[in-house]
Amino acid sequence: MAKRDSFAIRKRILFLLKEGPLTLSQIERKINTNSRTVKLDCEELAFYRLISIEEKLHPSNGRSSFLINLTLNGHDITKSCK
């Protein structure tokens, strides 16, 4: 199986987030790649202000999860690319 390049993974993340906000684990399952790759690619997309990352604490167990949203810049990018 051929290795996917990071550009293709980042592009897939942006188009998934076009449907609505997702957690890192949801993105990981939909793209079928490991969590470290998803986290690093999301951090890079956040650096370029294409997505925003919010940390949420679960009320009962205190574990943190990250909610990923597409920003206005990200919406503009996904509209111009198909």
N, C-alpha and C positions, 0 to 999 in steps of 0.2 A: 504494500500500500504506500502510495506516495505521500510525503510529508507536505502539509499545507503551509503556505507562507503566512507570515503574520499579517500582511496586508489583507489577505482573504478572510482571516479570522476577524480582524477589526471591522471590515466591511460587513460581515455577517452579523456582528454584534450591533452595529448601527441600525441595520435593517430589522433586526429582531426588536429593538427598542422602539422602533417606529409604531409598533402595535400597542405599546404601553410599558410601564416600568416593570422591571424584573429584578430578582435577586441574583447574586453571583452564582448560586447553585442552580438556579433555573436556566441561566445562560449556559452554564457548563453542560447541563444535560441536553439542551437543544442543539448546541454546536457539536457535542460529542468530543470534547477535549478536556484536558485536566484543569483543575482549579487554579493552579499557579499560572498557567498561560492566560486564562481568562482574567485573573486579577491583574497581572502585569499589563495586559492589553487595555483593560479598563482604566488603569491608572494613567496610561499614556493618553488615551482619549480624553480623560478628565483634564490632563495637563493642557491639552489644546482646546479645552472648553467646549467639547462636542457632547459630553455627557456630564452628569453630576452624580456623585456618590454620597448617599446618606447612610450613616450608621444608625441602626435601630436596635434597641435592647428589648429582648423578649421580657414581658412583664413577670412571668412566673419563674423562669429559670435564670434570667440575667444574661443569657448568651447574646452576643451581638450578631446581627446579620446586616448585609449591605444592600440597600435598595438603589438600583441604577436607573436614572432617568435621562432621557434625551433632552438636550438644551435647545434653545432656538437656533443656535449655530448648527447643531446636529440635524435639526429638521431641514434647514436650508441645504445642507450637504446632501442629505438623502433625497431631497426633491430633485437636485440637479444631476444626481447619479442614478442610473438604473441598473 
